[in-house]
Amino acid sequence: MNEKRAVVRAHANIALAKYWGKADIARNLPAVPSLSLTLENMRTTTEVWFSSELAADELVLGGKPQLGKPLARAAKLLSEVRALAGVDTFARVRSHNDFPTASGLASSASGFAALALAAVRALDLPVPVERVSALSRAASASAARSVFGGFVELGASAESAARVAPPEHWPLCMLVAVTSEVAKDTGSTDGMQHTASTSPYYPAWVADAPRLFTEVKAAVLAKDFARLAPAAEQSALAMHASMLAASPALIYFRPATLAVIEAVRAARRSGVAACFTIDAGPHVKVLVEPQHVAAMKRALSDVEGVLRVLESTPGPDAAQIAEFPE
Ligand code: 2P0
């Protein structure tokens, strides 16, 4: 086979209605529906290069060669794409995130979405975007959502994600208050299994999550911030409540996490349209209406423990680009 290569850029997404827990572990199907916003300024760029000269798959993340679990996860996805294409050539993968990796900033979402689309494009597979989303979801469920831009849903037990509204539907801004640069101790896959098997609050989370998802989706479609804010915050906090009640407790909050929550609540009391969400990490993501971005950004930067604040508008679909940036 000739050498086949593609470069793809995929954007991270932050869930406004959270996914936490699996309906089917082997197939990696989510237990609850989720809805996310894809972000313009948090991107993974991935090059996949299939070559008959390779004796095994290779993975380089941020310039560092990977072995063990990260390589195995990428190789599994590559093997699924190889099976679809009917080829057995190995691939060399190079990937770069322009934001911190593995600390609750959704790097696995953009990473696996970029890998799935790049592998499919490198092999010229004529598959619909839903299939690319399903391949991404099998590797990491939140990655199914990063295939699409704008507002995106992944249903409970769904094979693939679907667009709820395009990026231009609602020009909100997401501020990310970064509170740590180090990788987290417990990854999401292990964390959600631990929650499901030891937390007495996990069944309550699974039971209530669809209601919160429905509320978040209705608020997004209506562009109703006053409706979105309480539902999105309750989704994040109910998810964390299920983790806090696990044994031993799974605590992703740091002191700065709570300080940022306080700052958002204070800003809201003074009329700023902002709400927070928190993933499996210590950072706080703050959704804010465009006219309040500057004030909210200043308030977040003043919080002790906030290292920096990233800012992003709604982002586009994952897409092929010409070159991997050196
Ligand atoms: C989300 N998170 O909806 C939630 C909120 C983290 C907290 O999706 O096991 O890395 O690979 O399917 O997708 C992170 O979970 O987990 C996640 P796997 P994934 O964004």
Residues whose N, C-alpha, C, O or C-beta is under 5 A from the ligand:
A	BS01	2P0	A15 A17 K18 Y19 S34 S108 A139 S140 A141 S142 A143 S188 T189 D279 A280
